[in-house]
Every structure is written in structure tokens, then in C-alpha cells.
């Protein structure tokens, strides 16, 4: 397992769990003091699996509404979409390593947690949601914390836990 102290990894318990909402809050709270790089990781499986090497795509626009655009709009200095499949995970990790420059790196992924050890790994989810992604089941024991949001009837976030984070000495730290 590759140690990556400069990484805050955020995974989701289910689809639309709030990963990017939480990521945006973290980015906006620290972007004034740090040059944050954010990465959304998509692992293709089955018929959708890639049959080529992994791809790292930069996000250049903050106005498309895509998750990567939302991270850019939140204040990340650089944002990328890393697309891969399980058989090419070693190559995908090599691509991720090229982004490490001593600054904070925020990565959205469940599966990647099985291959690397970040400073902190949070799983996020919605109150009352019972379904769990298989990738979440696999990494739940590795989570430093699970954060649960509360939504109103329209699906708007009423409450989202907001742990106090800082990046110091090349690693992410949660303040008590």
C-alpha cells in the first residue's frame, strides 16, 4: 500500500452521497492558504471497463456543472478526472503520483483507498439512505470518519458535518 500523506481521500457510501459537496467545502475553506489539486477518480467495471491505459483529463471550465467543474469553482488550483479500470490500477496510481507536488491533494474515490494510504479517508452519505455501494463496503473499515448529511424534502442539504481540517507539514490534519 502506497503512503500518500498529502492526500485527503473522500469516498461515498452510495451514489449522490455528497462527495463533491463536501470536497467543495474543504477546497473553499483552504484554497486561500494552499494550492489544492483535486482529482475525481472513476473506476470502470464490466462492459464499461476501459481496454486501454488510464487517462488523466484536466478540467479547464468551472461552469459546466460537472463534479470536476464544481471543484474548480470552489477554488482548487488544478482539477483532474482520472479514468481507469481495476486491471490498470498500478498505471493509474503512477499518473496520480505525477500530481504530487508537496501541496494538498484531494481525491474522490472509494476503490483507490485499497491501493494507497492517505492522511485521512472520509466516507460521506445521506441520512436515511440504506443502499451501500459495493466499493464502500470494501473500504468502510479503513475510514477515519463517516460523515452523514441531512436533506430537506427537495433534496437540498440542510446539514453537513464540517470537520476542521488543515494541511501542515505535507499532510492533512483534522483539528478536534
Secondary structure, DSSP 4 states (H G I P E B T S, - for coil): -EEEEEEEEEEESSTT-SHHHHHHHHHHHHTTTS--EEEEEEEE-GGG--SS--EEEE---SSS-SHHHHHHHHT-SEEEEEEEEGGGHHHHHHHHHTT-SSS-EEEE-SGGGGTEEEEEEEEEEETT-----HHHHHHGGG-SEEEEEEE-TTS-EEE----EEEEETTEEEEE-
